[in-house]
């Protein structure tokens, strides 16, 4: 997420000197990033391959910083004998675009570079460790999954528990997901199945 300010010296993936210098030159940690982003998105400025690589490297550096922080947390829990007690959930609110659709940043539509985010669950005693659930899931599935796992009677509307899928059950035919984004009069809606994605754009002012 902007501002792209990985820790220096890096705790994870090293950031090149060129990328670090560009961050300072462009003030990517300050107020100039929105100006650059808007100019690129309006096609008034065209980034070179090296410039785009530098921005992406800064973003990757942040990701590796998060990885290192999670590793520290896990080691802390393990060192205190607590790692096998909690249910750990790691996710994000959105991805980031680097000219995937000719645009920078996020918030420009339900495209995969913005929708596909990590969702990692570690159950106590590493139960079902290493298992990957096929098919699409949603952020709104997290709360029902936690409630279901804890066996408590609490409302968790909007999603479905993933425990059955984690246990290896095949996805149902109706396990489709919907994403929507609204900008003024324009509504962008995406329907995702395990195989296809349908994108619809509507403009109320058209």
C-alpha positions, 0 to 999 in steps of 0.5 A: 500500500502507498506510501511505498516505504519498506524498512531500510535497511530491509528486513526482507527482500533488499531494495535496490539503490536505484529504487531507494533513490527514486523513492526519495526523488519522487517523494513516494512516501509523501504528497507527490505520489498521488500526483504521479499516480494521477498523471500516469492514470490520465496517460499524461506521464509514461513510466519507463520499464526501470521506473515501474520496476523501481516502484514495484521493488519498493512495494515488494520490499514492504511485502517482505517486511510484513513477512519478517514481522509475521515470522517474528510473531510466530517465533515469539508465540513458539518461544512462549509455548503459545503457538499451538493455541491460537487460530491465526488469520492473515489477509489483506483488504486489496491488492495493488496495480502496477499498470496491469490495466494501464493504471497504478494504485488501487480502487479502479475496478474489480480486477484480479490484481486488486481482488486476489489477496492472501488468506492464510489460516493456521489452526492450533497444532497446525491442523490441515497444515499445507492444504490449499483450498481450490476455488474462490473465497471471499473476505466475508467468509473469514468471520463465518469460518472463525465462528464455525471453528469456535462453535459459538452461536454468533451472527456472521452474515454475508459469507460462508464457513470455509471449514468444509472446504478446508477439510477437503470437500469439493466446492459446490456449484453455487460457490461463486463470488461477487465483487463490486466497486462504485465510482460516482455514477459508474458501477463495476460488478464482477462475478467469478466462478472457479473457471470464468469471470464476468465483468459488467460496467454500468453508468447511470448517467449514460 
